[in-house]
Amino acid sequence: MREEELEVALKVVIVGNGGVGKSSMIQRYCKGTFTRDYKKTIGVDFLERQIEVDGEDVRLMLWDTAGQEEFDAITKAYYRGAQACVLAFSTTDRDSFEAAHSWKLKVENECGEIPTVIVQNKIDLMDHSVVNPEEAELLARALGCKLIRASVKEDVNVAAVFRHLAARCLQEMREPREDYYPSPNGHHPVTISAFNPSHTSKNQNGTIVLRPNKHKKRKNVLKSACRLF
Ligand SMILES: Nc1nc2c(ncn2[C@@H]2O[C@H](COP(=O)(O)OP(=O)(O)OP(=O)(O)O)[C@@H](O)[C@H]2O)c(=O)[nH]1
């Protein structure tokens, strides 16, 4: 298998206060549907979608986590092993905007620094906005993240969020290429996946599963994973 045939699987967590549109975003992106009903997420949910980025197949595994605090203890266990994060707040919910810092910290505590996009959702309701544009930009700058304004309802910029994250992750994976050690028999790994949390292993199909250690920076995780081969 040649290097350019690597398949990449990325675990992405979607976080943010209850009602900001996390489940809707994943449904929109993976199923192309939108519903006006609000059914709060209990614990976590999961959907996936395959896309092509820079000629590479990328499998995005999207973890929808409950925004309500009552589920905090359950959801944070599911952050582990995530390689990218969508941090969402709602245009019409001031609390959700102000909670962004603490969501960022919660994810950082479990995953270290991972590529994160801040999504200001519900921009179709801009007339009722409680967050001014400069504030949103300041927040993104303070957290060192890209800000994307989106409307899941109108399907504006939803795909852009996931495409951006996938591209960032691919870029990070390519960075340590000079440290990439081929296996003793000269074969390269078939698949790189970050689906499972903690440490690195190879499954029966020859798929390489990256299992980042808690608090470990992703780049280092990738480096050590590559060194195994
Ligand atoms: N107007 C508008 N409504 C939206 C948009 N996205 C989601 N909604 C609505 O917002 C409500 C909450 O959406 P959910 O996707 O359930 O929110 P959530 O963040 O998953 O909530 P929890 O499961 O409690 O964490 C639903 O009634 C959606 O229809 C949007 O872009 N515009």
The ligand as an ORCA input file, in Angstrom:
! r2SCAN-3c Opt
* xyz 0 1
  N     -33.403     29.201     13.617
  C     -32.534     28.206     13.774
  N     -32.806     27.188     14.621
  C     -31.891     26.196     14.751
  C     -30.674     26.185     14.022
  N     -29.990     25.085     14.384
  C     -30.738     24.440     15.293
  N     -31.882     25.104     15.520
  C     -32.964     24.728     16.456
  O     -32.436     24.857     17.766
  C     -33.041     23.880     18.622
  C     -31.983     23.096     19.372
  O     -31.242     22.354     18.443
  P     -30.439     21.017     18.855
  O     -29.673     20.604     17.660
  O     -31.354     20.030     19.464
  O     -29.486     21.608     20.007
  P     -28.336     20.848     20.824
  O     -27.198     21.810     20.903
  O     -28.039     19.529     20.233
  O     -28.992     20.687     22.267
  P     -28.624     19.603     23.439
  O     -28.908     18.251     22.880
  O     -29.522     19.951     24.600
  O     -27.191     19.795     23.796
  C     -33.927     23.008     17.727
  O     -35.264     23.439     17.853
  C     -33.408     23.291     16.320
  O     -34.417     23.164     15.340
  C     -30.418     27.273     13.100
  O     -29.414     27.364     12.414
  N     -31.385     28.255     13.042
*
